[in-house]
Amino acid sequence: MEKPIFPDVWHNDIADRGCHQDASQVWYGGFVFQNGSLKEFDEDCSFLIIDLSDTSTRSVEDSFFSYNFDDIDRESKDLQIPWKPTKDSPFGYANKYIGFI
């Protein structure tokens, strides 16, 4: 069964600090660091995160995430969204995109 995770703390912090815009960048402010700057989020964390980690087998690397490519492939197929596995990139905390990390 899917276990919803609601990041209440993040959402409440973001709701208090709101949406910001710097030139063309739109971001949401989270908690305040010691130097007074805000943690930047690309969303307001108002939607449930569904934990799919028990719906398919996991490698050791994938066990750190709430979903993996098997879950994405299954959901994409159900929604009839074409997906090119050749463009997949392993999950991680930093990924290379057009040469930048």
C-alpha positions in Angstrom: 0.0 0.0 0.0 1.2 3.5 -0.8 2.4 5.5 2.2 1.8 9.3 1.8 4.5 11.5 3.2 3.5 15.1 3.9 6.5 17.4 4.5 4.5 19.6 7.0 7.6 21.4 8.4 8.8 22.4 4.9 5.4 23.4 3.7 4.7 25.5 6.8 8.1 27.3 6.6 7.5 28.0 2.9 4.0 29.2 3.5 5.4 31.7 6.1 8.1 33.0 3.7 6.3 32.7 0.4 7.3 32.8 -3.3 10.2 34.9 -4.4 11.5 36.0 -7.8 15.1 37.0 -8.8 15.0 38.0 -12.5 13.5 34.9 -14.2 14.1 32.6 -11.3 11.0 31.8 -9.2 11.6 30.1 -5.9 10.1 29.5 -2.5 11.8 30.4 0.8 12.2 27.8 3.5 13.9 27.9 6.8 16.3 30.7 7.7 20.1 29.9 7.9 22.3 31.5 10.6 23.5 34.1 8.1 19.8 35.2 7.4 19.5 33.7 3.9 16.7 31.4 3.1 16.8 27.7 2.1 15.6 27.8 -1.6 12.9 25.3 -2.8 11.6 24.9 -6.4 8.1 24.1 -5.1 6.0 25.0 -2.1 5.7 21.3 -0.8 1.9 21.5 -0.7 1.4 18.1 -2.5 1.7 14.7 -1.0 4.8 12.7 -1.8 3.8 9.1 -2.4 6.3 6.5 -1.2 6.4 3.8 -3.8 9.4 2.1 -2.3 7.6 -1.1 -1.5 5.9 -1.5 -5.0 9.0 -2.8 -6.8 12.3 -4.4 -6.1 15.1 -2.0 -5.1 18.9 -1.9 -5.6 20.9 -0.6 -2.7 21.3 2.7 -4.5 17.5 3.0 -5.2 16.6 2.2 -1.6 17.4 5.8 -0.6 14.5 7.1 -2.8 10.7 6.8 -2.6 10.5 5.7 -6.3 12.8 4.3 -9.0 12.7 3.8 -12.8 10.5 0.7 -12.5 7.9 2.9 -10.8 8.3 5.7 -13.4 8.0 3.2 -16.2 4.8 1.6 -14.7 3.2 5.0 -14.1 4.2 6.3 -17.6 2.7 3.2 -19.2 -0.5 3.5 -17.3 -0.8 7.2 -18.3 0.3 6.3 -21.9 3.2 8.7 -21.8 6.0 7.7 -24.1 9.3 7.3 -22.2 12.8 6.7 -23.6 14.8 4.6 -21.2 18.0 5.5 -23.1 17.7 9.0 -21.7 17.5 7.8 -18.1 20.2 8.8 -15.6 20.8 7.1 -12.3 19.1 8.9 -9.3 21.5 10.9 -7.2 21.9 14.0 -5.2 23.9 15.6 -8.0 23.5 14.9 -11.7 25.2 16.2 -14.8 23.0 18.1 -17.2 24.4 19.6 -20.4 27.9 19.4 -18.8 27.0 21.1 -15.5 26.7 19.4 -12.1 
